[in-house]
Amino acid sequence: MRGRVPKPITVFRGHNDSVQSLSCHCNNIILSGSVDGEIRFWNIETKSKLLINPLQAHNSSILSILTNNINTNFISFGRGDYIRIWDYNKLDSCVNQFLIGSRHFCNASMCKNDPNIIATPSLIETQIILWDIRISKPIACLDQSTIDPHGMVTAIQLQSNEINSNGYHLYLGNEDGSISLYDTRYLNKCCYYEKRHNDPVMAIAINSSDNQMKISTVSGDNNINQTIIQRDNDSNNIITKINEHQLSIPSPGSTSSVYRGDGKILTTGHWDKTIRLYDTKKLKPLAILNHHRDNVMCLCYGDINSDYKDLFISGSKDRTIAVWDLYNNNNT
């Protein structure tokens, strides 16, 4: 990228409101959700819109779109609204739905290794609910206010227990600028806690390798944080911090944080319209991308097992979606 001004390889236009959520599906399809409740579908390979009319998935802002590579189902989550399960091949109506009703802006998260399990906020702002979508019922509930109050939960990441394949891990970003980690088998105890920001956590990203976990957070302040923790092989509740890196950016306000599939690059989106990339070994800045004309609201990478694993996609308040391929084309 040295000596060049990186530009997106494709820009998709068509949304009538701010793009709030993104996900990649079935290798080469981008799903984008906007504040007006619409989901649009884009083909990376042909660089075209897939459907003439968007899917009116919700009557409110779409906070999350959750996809998997096991089947053609995807999940949408609307603010103050429902979790809705859709089949990409039958979009005339949702397959199933259940009411969440939360009014704050916390996202929902899917367990990638078990896409039937999702975590969502609830009407109680300090509470997280774990759902099995096959039965549309909660299987666990965590209320942080009964353990160690940190204000409302503002960001969620859910992951399966990779050491012994038993239970799940909840990574939470909180209103007081902290992160907390829970094992769903022992929800009465916080496994790990760290105060990171002066403002509420806006996004939390995780990437695992063996028994180590990279955790990145961004917030309304101007700090980018990354902590690497290690879980004990015998007891998943024993957490050791390996290292931590923090850096400050010129302008406050970040909205999104996501790791490339291999965990080597961290990408963040910001209110100042920029996208920033970092080498995760020491959180070394790699690039600053200036393309969008308004806040960058969401980011996602292509699936690590797909032909597009190095692509990342950005969505903005300027109503556009940009596709970037910095390491496999003339931008490199």
Salt bridges, closest charged atoms under 4 A:
GLU38 OE1 - ARG40 NH2 3.16
ASP81 OD2 - HIS58 ND1 3.25
ASP132 OD2 - ARG134 NH2 2.80
ASP148 OD2 - HIS150 NE2 3.62
ASP176 OD2 - HIS150 ND1 3.21
ASP183 OD2 - HIS169 NE2 3.89
ASP183 OD2 - ARG185 NH2 2.70
GLU194 OE1 - ARG196 NE 3.66
GLU194 OE2 - LYS241 NZ 3.26
ASP221 OD1 - HIS197 ND1 3.16
GLU244 OE1 - LYS241 NZ 3.17
ASP262 OD2 - ARG260 NH2 2.86
ASP272 OD2 - ARG276 NH2 3.87
ASP310 OD1 - ARG260 NH1 3.56
ASP318 OD2 - HIS292 ND1 3.19
